[in-house]
């Protein structure tokens, strides 16, 4: 293990092994002093953390937060068939196991815990909340996938027909889609940077993957009223990848007493990675302001979970080449490097569409 540190953030990478024996890539951005709170990244469909989500990690790290990410099975640098989602619950369970293993660390006990989900990652974040409704302090949901647009909701007969063959050809790249990158990222330079990232999946969705995403979206749509955690949902009004109406539905139906929605006129799907620089500054400023106002809140439920973690967790030497992290996770390897960081950015306040499970495409 090697490490370096500047006045900004320390970046670390680590491989862990999940309960199914799959090697998963994880990373973190740490501030130079004790973090204000912990932020856990849930990336979108086909995306990854080390490159695509780096801007989120570095900006929040510079703002004083410890930020943690994991590449889902088959995504980014994790092992598994490329972008094949056999069961969506596997993603949720892997995230839950890894995130909670971090929270159990002695240096992080007592810190507020926030989920950060983009696009499909918004669905992952909401399902993590539903899995343990009192554990998380809050969530930031950027253009989340949590409801199927009424414009393209497939007929139950179509879904039934595809379900009958999904176990026969589960990995078949059968679902037709247009180029999502062209539709998601407004700035042409940033669009090409995303396209050149070879860790991002840019092929057609697999049959079972699309069906799993469809089922999750429909299930979330039916249970939006069960969402109770504080959340901040952000959406570009010109988004043609996930329908802005899904964020409005979440805001309207959620039972959360603390909920905030921000719609950005003229902005596309990639709010934090595909907009012109001025727009990205606005979005991150809004996110950081929301986090700042809630990072110091210590609720009764936080104390209860902290006591439980202290009573049940076991500490292992960080230098151990293969140590048990708890929750079914094992540490395989660790590395740490420093990359030059920009100076903190200024803060500001601020035709027919076709949607399928957070992806632009034709009806099933």
C-alpha positions as CSV (number, residue, x, y, z in Angstrom):
1,X,0.0,0.0,0.0
2,X,1.3,3.5,-0.9
3,X,-0.3,6.8,0.0
4,X,0.1,10.5,-0.5
5,X,-1.7,13.5,0.7
6,X,-2.1,17.1,-0.3
7,X,-4.2,19.9,1.2
8,X,-7.2,18.5,-0.7
9,X,-8.2,14.9,-0.7
10,X,-6.7,11.4,-0.5
11,X,-7.9,8.9,-3.1
12,X,-7.8,5.2,-2.3
13,X,-8.8,2.1,-4.2
14,X,-9.6,-1.3,-2.7
15,X,-10.9,-4.7,-4.0
16,X,-13.4,-6.6,-1.8
17,X,-15.0,-9.9,-2.3
18,X,-18.8,-10.2,-1.8
19,X,-20.8,-13.1,-0.3
20,X,-21.0,-14.7,-3.8
21,X,-17.2,-14.8,-4.2
22,X,-17.2,-11.9,-6.8
23,X,-14.3,-9.5,-6.7
24,X,-15.7,-5.9,-6.5
25,X,-13.8,-2.6,-7.0
26,X,-14.3,0.1,-4.4
27,X,-12.8,3.6,-4.0
28,X,-12.9,6.5,-1.6
29,X,-12.0,10.2,-1.5
30,X,-11.0,11.3,2.0
31,X,-10.6,14.9,3.3
32,X,-7.4,15.8,5.2
33,X,-9.2,16.0,8.5
34,X,-12.1,14.2,10.2
35,X,-15.0,14.2,7.8
36,X,-18.2,16.2,8.3
37,X,-20.2,13.1,7.2
38,X,-20.0,10.1,5.0
39,X,-21.4,10.0,1.5
40,X,-21.9,6.7,-0.4
41,X,-22.1,6.7,-4.2
42,X,-24.6,4.6,-6.1
43,X,-23.6,5.0,-9.8
44,X,-25.9,4.7,-12.8
45,X,-26.5,1.9,-15.3
46,X,-23.3,1.0,-17.2
47,X,-21.3,3.6,-15.3
48,X,-18.4,3.3,-12.8
49,X,-16.9,5.2,-9.9
50,X,-13.2,5.8,-10.3
51,X,-13.5,7.9,-13.5
52,X,-17.1,8.8,-14.2
53,X,-18.0,9.6,-10.6
54,X,-14.6,11.2,-9.8
55,X,-15.9,14.7,-10.0
56,X,-18.5,13.9,-7.3
57,X,-15.9,12.3,-5.1
58,X,-13.3,15.1,-5.4
59,X,-15.8,18.0,-5.0
60,X,-17.5,16.5,-2.0
61,X,-14.1,15.4,-0.6
62,X,-12.9,19.0,-0.9
63,X,-16.0,20.1,0.9
64,X,-15.0,18.0,3.9
65,X,-16.9,14.7,3.3
66,X,-15.6,11.2,3.2
67,X,-16.9,9.7,-0.1
68,X,-17.1,6.0,-0.9
69,X,-18.0,4.2,-4.1
70,X,-18.4,0.7,-5.4
71,X,-18.6,-0.6,-8.9
72,X,-21.5,-3.0,-9.2
73,X,-20.9,-6.6,-10.3
74,X,-20.2,-6.5,-14.0
75,X,-19.6,-2.8,-14.0
76,X,-16.4,-0.7,-14.2
77,X,-13.5,-2.6,-12.7
78,X,-15.5,-5.2,-10.9
79,X,-15.7,-8.8,-12.0
80,X,-18.7,-10.4,-13.7
81,X,-20.4,-10.4,-17.1
82,X,-20.4,-6.9,-18.5
83,X,-23.5,-5.0,-17.4
84,X,-25.4,-8.2,-16.7
85,X,-27.8,-7.8,-13.8
86,X,-29.0,-11.2,-12.8
87,X,-30.9,-10.0,-9.8
88,X,-31.2,-6.3,-8.9
89,X,-31.2,-7.3,-5.2
90,X,-27.6,-8.5,-5.7
91,X,-26.6,-4.9,-6.4
92,X,-28.5,-3.6,-3.4
93,X,-27.1,-6.3,-1.1
94,X,-23.5,-5.7,-2.2
95,X,-23.8,-1.9,-1.7
96,X,-25.4,-2.4,1.7
97,X,-22.7,-4.8,2.9
98,X,-19.9,-2.6,1.7
99,X,-21.3,0.7,2.9
100,X,-22.2,-0.7,6.4
101,X,-18.7,-2.2,6.7
102,X,-17.4,1.3,6.3
103,X,-19.9,2.8,8.8
104,X,-18.8,0.2,11.4
105,X,-15.2,1.5,11.3
106,X,-14.4,3.1,14.6
107,X,-13.2,6.4,13.0
108,X,-16.6,6.8,11.3
109,X,-19.0,5.9,14.1
110,X,-21.3,8.8,15.0
111,X,-21.0,10.4,11.5
112,X,-24.1,11.2,9.5
113,X,-24.5,8.8,6.6
114,X,-25.8,10.0,3.2
115,X,-26.6,8.0,0.0
116,X,-25.9,9.6,-3.3
117,X,-27.5,8.1,-6.4
118,X,-27.5,9.1,-10.0
119,X,-30.0,7.7,-12.5
120,X,-30.3,3.9,-11.8
121,X,-28.2,4.6,-8.7
122,X,-31.2,6.6,-7.4
123,X,-33.2,3.4,-7.5
124,X,-30.3,1.6,-5.7
125,X,-30.3,4.3,-3.0
126,X,-34.1,4.1,-2.5
127,X,-33.9,0.4,-2.1
128,X,-31.1,0.7,0.4
129,X,-33.3,3.0,2.4
130,X,-36.2,0.5,2.1
131,X,-33.9,-2.3,3.2
132,X,-33.1,-0.5,6.5
133,X,-35.4,2.6,6.8
134,X,-33.8,4.1,9.9
135,X,-30.1,3.7,9.0
136,X,-29.4,6.5,6.6
137,X,-29.4,10.2,7.5
138,X,-30.6,11.2,4.0
139,X,-30.1,10.9,0.2
140,X,-29.2,13.0,-2.7
141,X,-30.9,11.7,-5.8
142,X,-29.8,13.0,-9.2
143,X,-32.2,12.3,-12.1
144,X,-33.3,9.1,-10.3
145,X,-34.8,6.0,-12.0
146,X,-37.8,5.3,-9.7
147,X,-40.8,5.2,-12.0
148,X,-41.6,4.2,-15.6
149,X,-42.9,7.1,-17.7
150,X,-46.5,6.7,-18.7
151,X,-45.4,7.5,-22.2
152,X,-43.7,4.1,-22.7
153,X,-44.9,1.8,-19.9
154,X,-44.9,-1.6,-21.6
155,X,-48.1,-3.6,-21.8
156,X,-48.2,-6.5,-19.2
157,X,-48.7,-9.0,-22.1
158,X,-45.3,-7.8,-23.6
159,X,-43.6,-8.1,-20.2
160,X,-45.1,-11.6,-19.7
161,X,-43.8,-12.8,-23.1
162,X,-40.3,-11.5,-22.5
163,X,-40.3,-13.0,-19.0
164,X,-40.9,-16.4,-20.5
165,X,-37.7,-16.3,-22.5
166,X,-35.4,-14.4,-20.1
167,X,-34.0,-17.5,-18.5
168,X,-33.3,-19.0,-21.9
169,X,-31.5,-16.0,-23.3
170,X,-30.8,-13.8,-20.3
171,X,-27.6,-12.2,-21.6
172,X,-28.9,-11.6,-25.1
173,X,-28.4,-7.9,-26.1
174,X,-31.9,-7.7,-27.4
175,X,-33.2,-4.4,-26.2
176,X,-33.0,-1.7,-28.8
177,X,-31.7,1.7,-27.7
178,X,-30.3,4.8,-29.3
179,X,-27.0,6.3,-28.2
180,X,-27.8,7.4,-24.6
181,X,-24.5,9.3,-24.4
182,X,-25.7,11.7,-27.1
183,X,-28.9,12.3,-25.2
184,X,-27.5,12.5,-21.7
185,X,-24.5,14.9,-21.9
186,X,-25.0,18.4,-23.3
187,X,-21.4,19.6,-23.5
188,X,-19.8,18.1,-26.6
189,X,-16.3,17.9,-25.0
190,X,-17.6,16.2,-21.9
191,X,-19.7,13.9,-24.1
192,X,-16.6,12.7,-25.9
193,X,-14.8,12.3,-22.6
194,X,-17.5,10.0,-21.4
195,X,-17.5,8.1,-24.7
196,X,-13.7,7.5,-24.4
197,X,-14.1,6.0,-21.0
198,X,-13.7,2.3,-21.8
199,X,-14.9,1.3,-18.3
200,X,-18.4,2.6,-19.2
201,X,-20.7,0.0,-20.9
202,X,-21.9,1.4,-24.3
203,X,-23.5,-1.7,-25.9
204,X,-27.2,-2.6,-26.0
205,X,-28.8,-3.7,-22.6
206,X,-29.2,-7.4,-22.0
207,X,-32.7,-8.9,-21.9
208,X,-32.6,-9.9,-18.2
209,X,-30.9,-6.6,-17.2
210,X,-33.7,-4.6,-18.9
211,X,-36.4,-6.7,-17.3
212,X,-34.8,-6.4,-13.8
213,X,-34.6,-2.6,-14.2
214,X,-38.2,-2.5,-15.4
215,X,-39.4,-4.6,-12.4
216,X,-37.5,-2.5,-9.9
217,X,-38.8,0.8,-11.4
218,X,-42.4,-0.5,-11.3
219,X,-42.0,-1.8,-7.8
220,X,-40.6,1.6,-6.6
221,X,-43.4,3.4,-8.4
222,X,-45.9,1.5,-6.4
223,X,-44.2,2.1,-3.1
224,X,-43.0,5.7,-3.3
225,X,-45.2,6.5,-0.3
226,X,-43.0,4.3,1.8
227,X,-40.0,6.6,1.3
228,X,-39.4,8.3,4.7
229,X,-35.8,9.5,4.8
230,X,-34.8,13.1,4.1
231,X,-33.9,13.5,0.4
232,X,-32.9,16.1,-2.2
233,X,-34.0,15.2,-5.7
234,X,-32.5,17.1,-8.6
235,X,-33.6,16.8,-12.3
236,X,-32.9,18.7,-15.5
237,X,-36.1,19.8,-17.2
238,X,-34.7,19.0,-20.6
239,X,-33.8,15.4,-19.5
240,X,-34.8,12.9,-22.2
241,X,-33.1,9.9,-20.5
242,X,-35.1,9.8,-17.3
243,X,-38.4,11.6,-17.2
244,X,-38.4,14.7,-14.9
245,X,-42.0,13.6,-14.0
246,X,-40.5,10.7,-12.0
247,X,-38.8,13.1,-9.6
248,X,-42.0,15.1,-9.3
249,X,-43.9,11.9,-8.4
250,X,-41.3,10.9,-5.8
251,X,-41.5,14.4,-4.2
252,X,-45.3,14.3,-4.2
253,X,-45.8,10.8,-2.9
254,X,-42.9,10.3,-0.5
255,X,-43.9,10.4,3.2
256,X,-40.6,12.1,4.1
257,X,-41.1,15.1,6.3
258,X,-37.9,16.6,5.0
259,X,-37.9,16.6,1.2
260,X,-36.6,19.0,-1.4
261,X,-36.9,19.1,-5.2
262,X,-34.9,21.2,-7.6
263,X,-35.7,21.3,-11.4
264,X,-33.1,23.0,-13.6
265,X,-34.6,24.6,-16.8
266,X,-32.7,23.6,-20.0
267,X,-30.4,21.1,-18.3
268,X,-30.1,17.5,-19.5
269,X,-29.6,14.2,-17.7
270,X,-25.9,14.5,-16.8
271,X,-26.3,17.3,-14.3
272,X,-22.9,16.7,-12.6
273,X,-20.9,15.5,-15.6
274,X,-22.4,16.7,-18.9
275,X,-23.4,20.3,-18.5
276,X,-21.3,23.4,-19.2
277,X,-19.1,24.3,-16.3
278,X,-21.3,27.1,-15.0
279,X,-24.3,24.8,-14.7
280,X,-22.2,22.1,-13.0
281,X,-21.1,24.7,-10.4
282,X,-24.7,25.5,-9.7
283,X,-25.7,21.9,-9.2
284,X,-22.8,21.0,-6.9
285,X,-23.4,24.2,-4.9
286,X,-27.0,23.2,-4.3
287,X,-25.9,19.6,-3.3
288,X,-23.3,20.8,-0.8
289,X,-25.6,23.4,0.8
290,X,-28.2,20.6,1.3
291,X,-25.6,18.3,2.8
292,X,-24.2,21.0,5.0
293,X,-27.5,21.8,6.6
294,X,-28.0,18.1,7.6
295,X,-24.6,16.8,8.3
296,X,-24.6,17.9,12.0
297,X,-28.0,16.4,12.7
298,X,-27.8,13.6,15.2
299,X,-31.0,11.7,15.6
300,X,-32.1,9.1,18.1
301,X,-31.9,6.4,15.4
302,X,-28.3,7.3,14.6
303,X,-27.3,6.8,18.3
304,X,-29.2,3.5,18.3
305,X,-27.3,2.2,15.2
306,X,-24.0,3.4,16.5
307,X,-24.4,1.5,19.8
308,X,-25.4,-1.6,17.9
309,X,-22.4,-1.3,15.6
310,X,-20.0,-0.8,18.5
311,X,-21.4,-3.9,20.2
312,X,-21.2,-6.2,17.2
313,X,-18.3,-5.1,15.0
314,X,-14.8,-6.4,15.1
315,X,-11.8,-4.3,14.0
316,X,-9.1,-5.8,11.8
317,X,-5.6,-4.4,11.0
318,X,-5.8,-2.4,7.7
319,X,-2.5,-4.0,6.6
320,X,-4.1,-7.5,6.5
321,X,-4.0,-8.8,2.9
322,X,-7.3,-10.6,3.3
323,X,-9.4,-9.4,6.2
324,X,-13.0,-9.8,7.0
325,X,-15.0,-6.5,6.8
326,X,-18.2,-7.8,8.1
327,X,-21.6,-8.1,6.3
328,X,-20.2,-10.8,4.0
329,X,-17.4,-8.7,2.6
330,X,-13.7,-9.5,2.6
331,X,-10.8,-7.0,1.9
332,X,-8.5,-8.3,-0.9
333,X,-6.1,-5.4,-1.7
334,X,-5.7,-1.7,-1.0
335,X,-3.8,1.1,-2.9
336,X,-3.8,4.8,-2.5
337,X,-2.6,7.6,-4.8
338,X,-2.9,11.3,-5.1
339,X,-4.1,13.2,-8.2
340,X,-3.8,17.0,-8.6
341,X,-6.9,18.7,-7.4
342,X,-8.3,22.0,-8.7
343,X,-8.9,24.8,-6.3
344,X,-12.5,24.8,-4.8
345,X,-15.0,26.1,-7.3
346,X,-17.2,29.1,-6.5
347,X,-20.7,28.2,-5.3
348,X,-24.0,29.6,-6.6
349,X,-27.6,28.9,-5.8
350,X,-29.6,28.4,-8.1
351,X,-41.1,16.8,-28.8
352,X,-42.2,13.4,-27.6
353,X,-39.8,11.6,-25.4
354,X,-39.2,7.8,-24.9
355,X,-38.0,6.3,-21.7
356,X,-37.3,2.7,-20.6
357,X,-36.0,2.0,-17.2
358,X,-33.9,5.1,-17.1
359,X,-32.6,4.5,-20.7
360,X,-33.8,6.3,-23.8
361,X,-35.2,3.8,-26.4
362,X,-38.2,2.3,-28.0
363,X,-41.1,0.6,-26.3
364,X,-40.7,-3.1,-25.4
